[in-house]
Amino acid sequence: MLRVRRATVSGVAATLQQAGLIRYSRGKITICDRRSLEAASKCYRIVKQEFDRLLKESLNSV
């Protein structure tokens, strides 16, 4: 679905786990520190703003 190799996902998950941001085991992810995870993300703010904008438009058109 993400169109990335499983090894890439496992590597990133291991890095985030070592930083204490998530717990990752057998494909199950638990977020431990949401604020720090959001801050570490390069695109979280942009995606959230767009999602909020689209949701607002959707609610206004109903």
PDBQT receptor file of N, H, CA, C and O in Angstrom, charges set to zero:
ATOM      1  N   MET A   1       0.818  -1.181   0.000  1.00  0.00    +0.000 N 
ATOM      2  CA  MET A   1       0.000   0.000   0.000  1.00  0.00    +0.000 C 
ATOM      3  C   MET A   1       0.869   1.256   0.000  1.00  0.00    +0.000 C 
ATOM      4  O   MET A   1       0.532   2.241  -0.656  1.00  0.00    +0.000 OA
ATOM      5  N   LEU A   2       1.979   1.228   0.727  1.00  0.00    +0.000 N 
ATOM      6  H   LEU A   2       2.253   0.427   1.260  1.00  0.00    +0.000 HD
ATOM      7  CA  LEU A   2       2.863   2.388   0.753  1.00  0.00    +0.000 C 
ATOM      8  C   LEU A   2       3.850   2.396  -0.408  1.00  0.00    +0.000 C 
ATOM      9  O   LEU A   2       4.490   3.411  -0.684  1.00  0.00    +0.000 OA
ATOM     10  N   ARG A   3       3.965   1.272  -1.077  1.00  0.00    +0.000 N 
ATOM     11  H   ARG A   3       3.444   0.448  -0.853  1.00  0.00    +0.000 HD
ATOM     12  CA  ARG A   3       4.879   1.109  -2.203  1.00  0.00    +0.000 C 
ATOM     13  C   ARG A   3       6.329   1.304  -1.789  1.00  0.00    +0.000 C 
ATOM     14  O   ARG A   3       7.121   1.909  -2.511  1.00  0.00    +0.000 OA
ATOM     15  N   VAL A   4       6.663   0.780  -0.613  1.00  0.00    +0.000 N 
ATOM     16  H   VAL A   4       6.019   0.288  -0.026  1.00  0.00    +0.000 HD
ATOM     17  CA  VAL A   4       8.055   0.746  -0.165  1.00  0.00    +0.000 C 
ATOM     18  C   VAL A   4       8.370  -0.683   0.259  1.00  0.00    +0.000 C 
ATOM     19  O   VAL A   4       7.479  -1.462   0.596  1.00  0.00    +0.000 OA
ATOM     20  N   ARG A   5       9.653  -1.003   0.235  1.00  0.00    +0.000 N 
ATOM     21  H   ARG A   5      10.377  -0.370  -0.039  1.00  0.00    +0.000 HD
ATOM     22  CA  ARG A   5      10.061  -2.353   0.602  1.00  0.00    +0.000 C 
ATOM     23  C   ARG A   5       9.869  -2.588   2.095  1.00  0.00    +0.000 C 
ATOM     24  O   ARG A   5      10.030  -1.681   2.911  1.00  0.00    +0.000 OA
ATOM     25  N   ARG A   6       9.524  -3.811   2.429  1.00  0.00    +0.000 N 
ATOM     26  H   ARG A   6       9.392  -4.548   1.766  1.00  0.00    +0.000 HD
ATOM     27  CA  ARG A   6       9.331  -4.174   3.831  1.00  0.00    +0.000 C 
ATOM     28  C   ARG A   6      10.587  -3.886   4.655  1.00  0.00    +0.000 C 
ATOM     29  O   ARG A   6      10.490  -3.465   5.808  1.00  0.00    +0.000 OA
ATOM     30  N   ALA A   7      11.754  -4.111   4.072  1.00  0.00    +0.000 N 
ATOM     31  H   ALA A   7      11.832  -4.453   3.135  1.00  0.00    +0.000 HD
ATOM     32  CA  ALA A   7      13.007  -3.847   4.793  1.00  0.00    +0.000 C 
ATOM     33  C   ALA A   7      13.131  -2.374   5.159  1.00  0.00    +0.000 C 
ATOM     34  O   ALA A   7      13.662  -2.040   6.218  1.00  0.00    +0.000 OA
ATOM     35  N   THR A   8      12.647  -1.498   4.295  1.00  0.00    +0.000 N 
ATOM     36  H   THR A   8      12.216  -1.769   3.435  1.00  0.00    +0.000 HD
ATOM     37  CA  THR A   8      12.685  -0.057   4.571  1.00  0.00    +0.000 C 
ATOM     38  C   THR A   8      11.765   0.280   5.736  1.00  0.00    +0.000 C 
ATOM     39  O   THR A   8      12.142   1.034   6.633  1.00  0.00    +0.000 OA
ATOM     40  N   VAL A   9      10.571  -0.273   5.722  1.00  0.00    +0.000 N 
ATOM     41  H   VAL A   9      10.265  -0.886   4.993  1.00  0.00    +0.000 HD
ATOM     42  CA  VAL A   9       9.614  -0.032   6.809  1.00  0.00    +0.000 C 
ATOM     43  C   VAL A   9      10.172  -0.564   8.129  1.00  0.00    +0.000 C 
ATOM     44  O   VAL A   9      10.076   0.104   9.158  1.00  0.00    +0.000 OA
ATOM     45  N   SER A  10      10.745  -1.748   8.100  1.00  0.00    +0.000 N 
ATOM     46  H   SER A  10      10.823  -2.290   7.264  1.00  0.00    +0.000 HD
ATOM     47  CA  SER A  10      11.318  -2.330   9.314  1.00  0.00    +0.000 C 
ATOM     48  C   SER A  10      12.465  -1.486   9.849  1.00  0.00    +0.000 C 
ATOM     49  O   SER A  10      12.597  -1.312  11.061  1.00  0.00    +0.000 OA
ATOM     50  N   GLY A  11      13.291  -0.965   8.958  1.00  0.00    +0.000 N 
ATOM     51  H   GLY A  11      13.184  -1.106   7.974  1.00  0.00    +0.000 HD
ATOM     52  CA  GLY A  11      14.409  -0.119   9.372  1.00  0.00    +0.000 C 
ATOM     53  C   GLY A  11      13.949   1.177  10.015  1.00  0.00    +0.000 C 
ATOM     54  O   GLY A  11      14.474   1.580  11.053  1.00  0.00    +0.000 OA
ATOM     55  N   VAL A  12      12.972   1.829   9.404  1.00  0.00    +0.000 N 
ATOM     56  H   VAL A  12      12.546   1.501   8.561  1.00  0.00    +0.000 HD
ATOM     57  CA  VAL A  12      12.439   3.079   9.961  1.00  0.00    +0.000 C 
ATOM     58  C   VAL A  12      11.747   2.800  11.291  1.00  0.00    +0.000 C 
ATOM     59  O   VAL A  12      11.910   3.559  12.246  1.00  0.00    +0.000 OA
ATOM     60  N   ALA A  13      10.980   1.719  11.358  1.00  0.00    +0.000 N 
ATOM     61  H   ALA A  13      10.848   1.102  10.582  1.00  0.00    +0.000 HD
ATOM     62  CA  ALA A  13      10.298   1.367  12.610  1.00  0.00    +0.000 C 
ATOM     63  C   ALA A  13      11.318   1.097  13.714  1.00  0.00    +0.000 C 
ATOM     64  O   ALA A  13      11.099   1.489  14.861  1.00  0.00    +0.000 OA
ATOM     65  N   ALA A  14      12.414   0.442  13.392  1.00  0.00    +0.000 N 
ATOM     66  H   ALA A  14      12.591   0.124  12.461  1.00  0.00    +0.000 HD
ATOM     67  CA  ALA A  14      13.454   0.176  14.389  1.00  0.00    +0.000 C 
ATOM     68  C   ALA A  14      14.073   1.480  14.892  1.00  0.00    +0.000 C 
ATOM     69  O   ALA A  14      14.338   1.625  16.085  1.00  0.00    +0.000 OA
ATOM     70  N   THR A  15      14.299   2.416  13.990  1.00  0.00    +0.000 N 
ATOM     71  H   THR A  15      14.084   2.298  13.020  1.00  0.00    +0.000 HD
ATOM     72  CA  THR A  15      14.854   3.721  14.378  1.00  0.00    +0.000 C 
ATOM     73  C   THR A  15      13.901   4.461  15.298  1.00  0.00    +0.000 C 
ATOM     74  O   THR A  15      14.324   5.020  16.310  1.00  0.00    +0.000 OA
ATOM     75  N   LEU A  16      12.616   4.471  14.956  1.00  0.00    +0.000 N 
ATOM     76  H   LEU A  16      12.272   4.017  14.133  1.00  0.00    +0.000 HD
ATOM     77  CA  LEU A  16      11.612   5.150  15.787  1.00  0.00    +0.000 C 
ATOM     78  C   LEU A  16      11.457   4.457  17.139  1.00  0.00    +0.000 C 
ATOM     79  O   LEU A  16      11.211   5.111  18.153  1.00  0.00    +0.000 OA
ATOM     80  N   GLN A  17      11.600   3.148  17.147  1.00  0.00    +0.000 N 
ATOM     81  H   GLN A  17      11.799   2.617  16.323  1.00  0.00    +0.000 HD
ATOM     82  CA  GLN A  17      11.502   2.396  18.398  1.00  0.00    +0.000 C 
ATOM     83  C   GLN A  17      12.707   2.696  19.296  1.00  0.00    +0.000 C 
ATOM     84  O   GLN A  17      12.552   2.868  20.505  1.00  0.00    +0.000 OA
ATOM     85  N   GLN A  18      13.891   2.757  18.713  1.00  0.00    +0.000 N 
ATOM     86  H   GLN A  18      14.017   2.617  17.730  1.00  0.00    +0.000 HD
ATOM     87  CA  GLN A  18      15.092   3.077  19.490  1.00  0.00    +0.000 C 
ATOM     88  C   GLN A  18      15.008   4.476  20.088  1.00  0.00    +0.000 C 
ATOM     89  O   GLN A  18      15.564   4.731  21.157  1.00  0.00    +0.000 OA
ATOM     90  N   ALA A  19      14.316   5.380  19.406  1.00  0.00    +0.000 N 
ATOM     91  H   ALA A  19      13.865   5.173  18.539  1.00  0.00    +0.000 HD
ATOM     92  CA  ALA A  19      14.137   6.746  19.905  1.00  0.00    +0.000 C 
ATOM     93  C   ALA A  19      13.028   6.823  20.957  1.00  0.00    +0.000 C 
ATOM     94  O   ALA A  19      12.818   7.876  21.559  1.00  0.00    +0.000 OA
ATOM     95  N   GLY A  20      12.323   5.720  21.178  1.00  0.00    +0.000 N 
ATOM     96  H   GLY A  20      12.495   4.864  20.689  1.00  0.00    +0.000 HD
ATOM     97  CA  GLY A  20      11.262   5.687  22.180  1.00  0.00    +0.000 C 
ATOM     98  C   GLY A  20       9.940   6.278  21.707  1.00  0.00    +0.000 C 
ATOM     99  O   GLY A  20       9.061   6.570  22.518  1.00  0.00    +0.000 OA
ATOM    100  N   LEU A  21       9.798   6.455  20.385  1.00  0.00    +0.000 N 
ATOM    101  H   LEU A  21      10.512   6.218  19.726  1.00  0.00    +0.000 HD
ATOM    102  CA  LEU A  21       8.583   7.065  19.849  1.00  0.00    +0.000 C 
ATOM    103  C   LEU A  21       7.472   6.054  19.609  1.00  0.00    +0.000 C 
ATOM    104  O   LEU A  21       6.290   6.380  19.721  1.00  0.00    +0.000 OA
ATOM    105  N   ILE A  22       7.860   4.817  19.275  1.00  0.00    +0.000 N 
ATOM    106  H   ILE A  22       8.820   4.553  19.184  1.00  0.00    +0.000 HD
ATOM    107  CA  ILE A  22       6.885   3.753  19.024  1.00  0.00    +0.000 C 
ATOM    108  C   ILE A  22       7.388   2.446  19.631  1.00  0.00    +0.000 C 
ATOM    109  O   ILE A  22       8.559   2.319  19.987  1.00  0.00    +0.000 OA
ATOM    110  N   ARG A  23       6.474   1.477  19.740  1.00  0.00    +0.000 N 
ATOM    111  H   ARG A  23       5.523   1.580  19.451  1.00  0.00    +0.000 HD
ATOM    112  CA  ARG A  23       6.830   0.077  19.966  1.00  0.00    +0.000 C 
ATOM    113  C   ARG A  23       6.371  -0.655  18.714  1.00  0.00    +0.000 C 
ATOM    114  O   ARG A  23       5.270  -0.416  18.217  1.00  0.00    +0.000 OA
ATOM    115  N   TYR A  24       7.211  -1.544  18.208  1.00  0.00    +0.000 N 
ATOM    116  H   TYR A  24       8.105  -1.738  18.612  1.00  0.00    +0.000 HD
ATOM    117  CA  TYR A  24       6.918  -2.222  16.954  1.00  0.00    +0.000 C 
ATOM    118  C   TYR A  24       7.251  -3.689  17.103  1.00  0.00    +0.000 C 
ATOM    119  O   TYR A  24       8.384  -4.041  17.433  1.00  0.00    +0.000 OA
ATOM    120  N   SER A  25       6.268  -4.556  16.861  1.00  0.00    +0.000 N 
ATOM    121  H   SER A  25       5.348  -4.270  16.593  1.00  0.00    +0.000 HD
ATOM    122  CA  SER A  25       6.503  -5.988  16.943  1.00  0.00    +0.000 C 
ATOM    123  C   SER A  25       5.519  -6.714  16.050  1.00  0.00    +0.000 C 
ATOM    124  O   SER A  25       4.310  -6.501  16.136  1.00  0.00    +0.000 OA
ATOM    125  N   ARG A  26       6.043  -7.572  15.194  1.00  0.00    +0.000 N 
ATOM    126  H   ARG A  26       7.026  -7.745  15.124  1.00  0.00    +0.000 HD
ATOM    127  CA  ARG A  26       5.226  -8.405  14.309  1.00  0.00    +0.000 C 
ATOM    128  C   ARG A  26       4.180  -7.614  13.533  1.00  0.00    +0.000 C 
ATOM    129  O   ARG A  26       3.040  -8.053  13.385  1.00  0.00    +0.000 OA
ATOM    130  N   GLY A  27       4.575  -6.460  13.048  1.00  0.00    +0.000 N 
ATOM    131  H   GLY A  27       5.501  -6.103  13.168  1.00  0.00    +0.000 HD
ATOM    132  CA  GLY A  27       3.688  -5.647  12.229  1.00  0.00    +0.000 C 
ATOM    133  C   GLY A  27       2.705  -4.796  13.004  1.00  0.00    +0.000 C 
ATOM    134  O   GLY A  27       1.913  -4.067  12.407  1.00  0.00    +0.000 OA
ATOM    135  N   LYS A  28       2.742  -4.874  14.321  1.00  0.00    +0.000 N 
ATOM    136  H   LYS A  28       3.385  -5.466  14.807  1.00  0.00    +0.000 HD
ATOM    137  CA  LYS A  28       1.841  -4.080  15.158  1.00  0.00    +0.000 C 
ATOM    138  C   LYS A  28       2.626  -2.886  15.722  1.00  0.00    +0.000 C 
ATOM    139  O   LYS A  28       3.705  -3.056  16.290  1.00  0.00    +0.000 OA
ATOM    140  N   ILE A  29       2.080  -1.696  15.559  1.00  0.00    +0.000 N 
ATOM    141  H   ILE A  29       1.204  -1.558  15.097  1.00  0.00    +0.000 HD
ATOM    142  CA  ILE A  29       2.753  -0.472  16.005  1.00  0.00    +0.000 C 
ATOM    143  C   ILE A  29       1.935   0.167  17.122  1.00  0.00    +0.000 C 
ATOM    144  O   ILE A  29       0.720   0.326  17.009  1.00  0.00    +0.000 OA
ATOM    145  N   THR A  30       2.622   0.528  18.199  1.00  0.00    +0.000 N 
ATOM    146  H   THR A  30       3.610   0.399  18.290  1.00  0.00    +0.000 HD
ATOM    147  CA  THR A  30       2.013   1.275  19.298  1.00  0.00    +0.000 C 
ATOM    148  C   THR A  30       2.756   2.595  19.422  1.00  0.00    +0.000 C 
ATOM    149  O   THR A  30       3.981   2.607  19.545  1.00  0.00    +0.000 OA
ATOM    150  N   ILE A  31       2.038   3.695  19.392  1.00  0.00    +0.000 N 
ATOM    151  H   ILE A  31       1.043   3.686  19.292  1.00  0.00    +0.000 HD
ATOM    152  CA  ILE A  31       2.658   5.009  19.519  1.00  0.00    +0.000 C 
ATOM    153  C   ILE A  31       2.871   5.296  21.000  1.00  0.00    +0.000 C 
ATOM    154  O   ILE A  31       1.933   5.237  21.795  1.00  0.00    +0.000 OA
ATOM    155  N   CYS A  32       4.118   5.608  21.365  1.00  0.00    +0.000 N 
ATOM    156  H   CYS A  32       4.880   5.656  20.719  1.00  0.00    +0.000 HD
ATOM    157  CA  CYS A  32       4.483   5.868  22.757  1.00  0.00    +0.000 C 
ATOM    158  C   CYS A  32       4.577   7.358  23.059  1.00  0.00    +0.000 C 
ATOM    159  O   CYS A  32       4.276   7.786  24.172  1.00  0.00    +0.000 OA
ATOM    160  N   ASP A  33       4.989   8.139  22.084  1.00  0.00    +0.000 N 
ATOM    161  H   ASP A  33       5.234   7.790  21.179  1.00  0.00    +0.000 HD
ATOM    162  CA  ASP A  33       5.183   9.579  22.285  1.00  0.00    +0.000 C 
ATOM    163  C   ASP A  33       4.701  10.313  21.036  1.00  0.00    +0.000 C 
ATOM    164  O   ASP A  33       5.482  10.599  20.128  1.00  0.00    +0.000 OA
ATOM    165  N   ARG A  34       3.417  10.608  21.005  1.00  0.00    +0.000 N 
ATOM    166  H   ARG A  34       2.783  10.375  21.743  1.00  0.00    +0.000 HD
ATOM    167  CA  ARG A  34       2.805  11.175  19.795  1.00  0.00    +0.000 C 
ATOM    168  C   ARG A  34       3.407  12.532  19.419  1.00  0.00    +0.000 C 
ATOM    169  O   ARG A  34       3.713  12.770  18.251  1.00  0.00    +0.000 OA
ATOM    170  N   ARG A  35       3.578  13.412  20.389  1.00  0.00    +0.000 N 
ATOM    171  H   ARG A  35       3.330  13.220  21.338  1.00  0.00    +0.000 HD
ATOM    172  CA  ARG A  35       4.101  14.747  20.076  1.00  0.00    +0.000 C 
ATOM    173  C   ARG A  35       5.481  14.686  19.447  1.00  0.00    +0.000 C 
ATOM    174  O   ARG A  35       5.755  15.385  18.471  1.00  0.00    +0.000 OA
ATOM    175  N   SER A  36       6.342  13.860  19.997  1.00  0.00    +0.000 N 
ATOM    176  H   SER A  36       6.119  13.292  20.790  1.00  0.00    +0.000 HD
ATOM    177  CA  SER A  36       7.692  13.740  19.440  1.00  0.00    +0.000 C 
ATOM    178  C   SER A  36       7.664  13.063  18.075  1.00  0.00    +0.000 C 
ATOM    179  O   SER A  36       8.449  13.406  17.191  1.00  0.00    +0.000 OA
ATOM    180  N   LEU A  37       6.758  12.100  17.903  1.00  0.00    +0.000 N 
ATOM    181  H   LEU A  37       6.120  11.822  18.621  1.00  0.00    +0.000 HD
ATOM    182  CA  LEU A  37       6.619  11.436  16.610  1.00  0.00    +0.000 C 
ATOM    183  C   LEU A  37       6.159  12.428  15.547  1.00  0.00    +0.000 C 
ATOM    184  O   LEU A  37       6.680  12.427  14.432  1.00  0.00    +0.000 OA
ATOM    185  N   GLU A  38       5.183  13.277  15.885  1.00  0.00    +0.000 N 
ATOM    186  H   GLU A  38       4.760  13.278  16.791  1.00  0.00    +0.000 HD
ATOM    187  CA  GLU A  38       4.724  14.304  14.959  1.00  0.00    +0.000 C 
ATOM    188  C   GLU A  38       5.853  15.276  14.625  1.00  0.00    +0.000 C 
ATOM    189  O   GLU A  38       6.016  15.668  13.469  1.00  0.00    +0.000 OA
ATOM    190  N   ALA A  39       6.622  15.659  15.621  1.00  0.00    +0.000 N 
ATOM    191  H   ALA A  39       6.489  15.341  16.559  1.00  0.00    +0.000 HD
ATOM    192  CA  ALA A  39       7.723  16.593  15.408  1.00  0.00    +0.000 C 
ATOM    193  C   ALA A  39       8.807  15.980  14.519  1.00  0.00    +0.000 C 
ATOM    194  O   ALA A  39       9.449  16.688  13.743  1.00  0.00    +0.000 OA
ATOM    195  N   ALA A  40       9.008  14.674  14.630  1.00  0.00    +0.000 N 
ATOM    196  H   ALA A  40       8.487  14.099  15.260  1.00  0.00    +0.000 HD
ATOM    197  CA  ALA A  40      10.029  13.991  13.838  1.00  0.00    +0.000 C 
ATOM    198  C   ALA A  40       9.596  13.786  12.383  1.00  0.00    +0.000 C 
ATOM    199  O   ALA A  40      10.432  13.583  11.502  1.00  0.00    +0.000 OA
ATOM    200  N   SER A  41       8.284  13.841  12.140  1.00  0.00    +0.000 N 
ATOM    201  H   SER A  41       7.605  14.005  12.855  1.00  0.00    +0.000 HD
ATOM    202  CA  SER A  41       7.760  13.621  10.797  1.00  0.00    +0.000 C 
ATOM    203  C   SER A  41       8.016  14.840   9.911  1.00  0.00    +0.000 C 
ATOM    204  O   SER A  41       7.811  15.979  10.330  1.00  0.00    +0.000 OA
ATOM    205  N   LYS A  42       8.460  14.589   8.701  1.00  0.00    +0.000 N 
ATOM    206  H   LYS A  42       8.627  13.663   8.360  1.00  0.00    +0.000 HD
ATOM    207  CA  LYS A  42       8.737  15.681   7.767  1.00  0.00    +0.000 C 
ATOM    208  C   LYS A  42       7.467  16.239   7.137  1.00  0.00    +0.000 C 
ATOM    209  O   LYS A  42       7.460  17.381   6.677  1.00  0.00    +0.000 OA
ATOM    210  N   CYS A  43       6.398  15.456   7.110  1.00  0.00    +0.000 N 
ATOM    211  H   CYS A  43       6.404  14.529   7.484  1.00  0.00    +0.000 HD
ATOM    212  CA  CYS A  43       5.211  15.920   6.393  1.00  0.00    +0.000 C 
ATOM    213  C   CYS A  43       3.940  15.897   7.228  1.00  0.00    +0.000 C 
ATOM    214  O   CYS A  43       2.872  16.215   6.705  1.00  0.00    +0.000 OA
ATOM    215  N   TYR A  44       4.010  15.537   8.499  1.00  0.00    +0.000 N 
ATOM    216  H   TYR A  44       4.878  15.279   8.924  1.00  0.00    +0.000 HD
ATOM    217  CA  TYR A  44       2.798  15.396   9.309  1.00  0.00    +0.000 C 
ATOM    218  C   TYR A  44       1.947  16.663   9.285  1.00  0.00    +0.000 C 
ATOM    219  O   TYR A  44       0.744  16.597   9.034  1.00  0.00    +0.000 OA
ATOM    220  N   ARG A  45       2.564  17.811   9.546  1.00  0.00    +0.000 N 
ATOM    221  H   ARG A  45       3.541  17.864   9.750  1.00  0.00    +0.000 HD
ATOM    222  CA  ARG A  45       1.822  19.072   9.624  1.00  0.00    +0.000 C 
ATOM    223  C   ARG A  45       1.106  19.376   8.313  1.00  0.00    +0.000 C 
ATOM    224  O   ARG A  45      -0.052  19.794   8.319  1.00  0.00    +0.000 OA
ATOM    225  N   ILE A  46       1.784  19.170   7.201  1.00  0.00    +0.000 N 
ATOM    226  H   ILE A  46       2.725  18.831   7.196  1.00  0.00    +0.000 HD
ATOM    227  CA  ILE A  46       1.199  19.456   5.884  1.00  0.00    +0.000 C 
ATOM    228  C   ILE A  46       0.013  18.537   5.601  1.00  0.00    +0.000 C 
ATOM    229  O   ILE A  46      -1.034  18.992   5.142  1.00  0.00    +0.000 OA
ATOM    230  N   VAL A  47       0.178  17.253   5.873  1.00  0.00    +0.000 N 
ATOM    231  H   VAL A  47       1.029  16.883   6.246  1.00  0.00    +0.000 HD
ATOM    232  CA  VAL A  47      -0.900  16.294   5.634  1.00  0.00    +0.000 C 
ATOM    233  C   VAL A  47      -2.088  16.596   6.549  1.00  0.00    +0.000 C 
ATOM    234  O   VAL A  47      -3.235  16.537   6.105  1.00  0.00    +0.000 OA
ATOM    235  N   LYS A  48      -1.829  16.917   7.820  1.00  0.00    +0.000 N 
ATOM    236  H   LYS A  48      -0.897  16.964   8.180  1.00  0.00    +0.000 HD
ATOM    237  CA  LYS A  48      -2.913  17.230   8.748  1.00  0.00    +0.000 C 
ATOM    238  C   LYS A  48      -3.674  18.479   8.313  1.00  0.00    +0.000 C 
ATOM    239  O   LYS A  48      -4.903  18.500   8.368  1.00  0.00    +0.000 OA
ATOM    240  N   GLN A  49      -2.973  19.501   7.889  1.00  0.00    +0.000 N 
ATOM    241  H   GLN A  49      -1.974  19.483   7.844  1.00  0.00    +0.000 HD
ATOM    242  CA  GLN A  49      -3.641  20.727   7.432  1.00  0.00    +0.000 C 
ATOM    243  C   GLN A  49      -4.549  20.433   6.238  1.00  0.00    +0.000 C 
ATOM    244  O   GLN A  49      -5.678  20.920   6.177  1.00  0.00    +0.000 OA
ATOM    245  N   GLU A  50      -4.059  19.649   5.307  1.00  0.00    +0.000 N 
ATOM    246  H   GLU A  50      -3.142  19.253   5.357  1.00  0.00    +0.000 HD
ATOM    247  CA  GLU A  50      -4.858  19.312   4.123  1.00  0.00    +0.000 C 
ATOM    248  C   GLU A  50      -6.063  18.463   4.512  1.00  0.00    +0.000 C 
ATOM    249  O   GLU A  50      -7.164  18.689   4.011  1.00  0.00    +0.000 OA
ATOM    250  N   PHE A  51      -5.867  17.492   5.398  1.00  0.00    +0.000 N 
ATOM    251  H   PHE A  51      -4.973  17.308   5.805  1.00  0.00    +0.000 HD
ATOM    252  CA  PHE A  51      -6.973  16.664   5.866  1.00  0.00    +0.000 C 
ATOM    253  C   PHE A  51      -8.041  17.529   6.534  1.00  0.00    +0.000 C 
ATOM    254  O   PHE A  51      -9.229  17.392   6.244  1.00  0.00    +0.000 OA
ATOM    255  N   ASP A  52      -7.608  18.422   7.432  1.00  0.00    +0.000 N 
ATOM    256  H   ASP A  52      -6.643  18.533   7.667  1.00  0.00    +0.000 HD
ATOM    257  CA  ASP A  52      -8.550  19.306   8.123  1.00  0.00    +0.000 C 
ATOM    258  C   ASP A  52      -9.308  20.191   7.129  1.00  0.00    +0.000 C 
ATOM    259  O   ASP A  52     -10.510  20.408   7.284  1.00  0.00    +0.000 OA
ATOM    260  N   ARG A  53      -8.613  20.700   6.111  1.00  0.00    +0.000 N 
ATOM    261  H   ARG A  53      -7.637  20.524   5.985  1.00  0.00    +0.000 HD
ATOM    262  CA  ARG A  53      -9.252  21.542   5.104  1.00  0.00    +0.000 C 
ATOM    263  C   ARG A  53     -10.311  20.754   4.343  1.00  0.00    +0.000 C 
ATOM    264  O   ARG A  53     -11.423  21.240   4.139  1.00  0.00    +0.000 OA
ATOM    265  N   LEU A  54      -9.966  19.539   3.922  1.00  0.00    +0.000 N 
ATOM    266  H   LEU A  54      -9.062  19.144   4.088  1.00  0.00    +0.000 HD
ATOM    267  CA  LEU A  54     -10.912  18.714   3.170  1.00  0.00    +0.000 C 
ATOM    268  C   LEU A  54     -12.100  18.307   4.025  1.00  0.00    +0.000 C 
ATOM    269  O   LEU A  54     -13.233  18.272   3.544  1.00  0.00    +0.000 OA
ATOM    270  N   LEU A  55     -11.844  18.000   5.289  1.00  0.00    +0.000 N 
ATOM    271  H   LEU A  55     -10.924  18.028   5.679  1.00  0.00    +0.000 HD
ATOM    272  CA  LEU A  55     -12.937  17.637   6.194  1.00  0.00    +0.000 C 
ATOM    273  C   LEU A  55     -13.880  18.812   6.386  1.00  0.00    +0.000 C 
ATOM    274  O   LEU A  55     -15.099  18.641   6.374  1.00  0.00    +0.000 OA
ATOM    275  N   LYS A  56     -13.327  20.001   6.563  1.00  0.00    +0.000 N 
ATOM    276  H   LYS A  56     -12.337  20.141   6.573  1.00  0.00    +0.000 HD
ATOM    277  CA  LYS A  56     -14.156  21.200   6.718  1.00  0.00    +0.000 C 
ATOM    278  C   LYS A  56     -15.009  21.442   5.475  1.00  0.00    +0.000 C 
ATOM    279  O   LYS A  56     -16.198  21.743   5.584  1.00  0.00    +0.000 OA
ATOM    280  N   GLU A  57     -14.402  21.310   4.290  1.00  0.00    +0.000 N 
ATOM    281  H   GLU A  57     -13.437  21.065   4.201  1.00  0.00    +0.000 HD
ATOM    282  CA  GLU A  57     -15.155  21.461   3.043  1.00  0.00    +0.000 C 
ATOM    283  C   GLU A  57     -16.273  20.436   2.954  1.00  0.00    +0.000 C 
ATOM    284  O   GLU A  57     -17.393  20.758   2.558  1.00  0.00    +0.000 OA
ATOM    285  N   SER A  58     -15.963  19.205   3.323  1.00  0.00    +0.000 N 
ATOM    286  H   SER A  58     -15.053  18.944   3.644  1.00  0.00    +0.000 HD
ATOM    287  CA  SER A  58     -16.949  18.136   3.262  1.00  0.00    +0.000 C 
ATOM    288  C   SER A  58     -18.121  18.407   4.199  1.00  0.00    +0.000 C 
ATOM    289  O   SER A  58     -19.276  18.202   3.827  1.00  0.00    +0.000 OA
ATOM    290  N   LEU A  59     -17.829  18.863   5.404  1.00  0.00    +0.000 N 
ATOM    291  H   LEU A  59     -16.891  19.029   5.707  1.00  0.00    +0.000 HD
ATOM    292  CA  LEU A  59     -18.895  19.152   6.365  1.00  0.00    +0.000 C 
ATOM    293  C   LEU A  59     -19.725  20.356   5.946  1.00  0.00    +0.000 C 
ATOM    294  O   LEU A  59     -20.927  20.402   6.208  1.00  0.00    +0.000 OA
ATOM    295  N   ASN A  60     -19.099  21.328   5.299  1.00  0.00    +0.000 N 
ATOM    296  H   ASN A  60     -18.123  21.291   5.086  1.00  0.00    +0.000 HD
ATOM    297  CA  ASN A  60     -19.825  22.513   4.838  1.00  0.00    +0.000 C 
ATOM    298  C   ASN A  60     -20.737  22.229   3.656  1.00  0.00    +0.000 C 
ATOM    299  O   ASN A  60     -21.706  22.954   3.433  1.00  0.00    +0.000 OA
ATOM    300  N   SER A  61     -20.435  21.182   2.897  1.00  0.00    +0.000 N 
ATOM    301  H   SER A  61     -19.648  20.593   3.078  1.00  0.00    +0.000 HD
ATOM    302  CA  SER A  61     -21.241  20.889   1.718  1.00  0.00    +0.000 C 
ATOM    303  C   SER A  61     -22.445  19.992   2.041  1.00  0.00    +0.000 C 
ATOM    304  O   SER A  61     -23.269  19.729   1.165  1.00  0.00    +0.000 OA
ATOM    305  N   VAL A  62     -22.549  19.533   3.265  1.00  0.00    +0.000 N 
ATOM    306  H   VAL A  62     -21.880  19.747   3.977  1.00  0.00    +0.000 HD
ATOM    307  CA  VAL A  62     -23.658  18.640   3.659  1.00  0.00    +0.000 C 
ATOM    308  C   VAL A  62     -24.859  19.433   4.071  1.00  0.00    +0.000 C 
ATOM    309  O   VAL A  62     -25.885  18.857   4.433  1.00  0.00    +0.000 OA
TER     310      VAL A  62
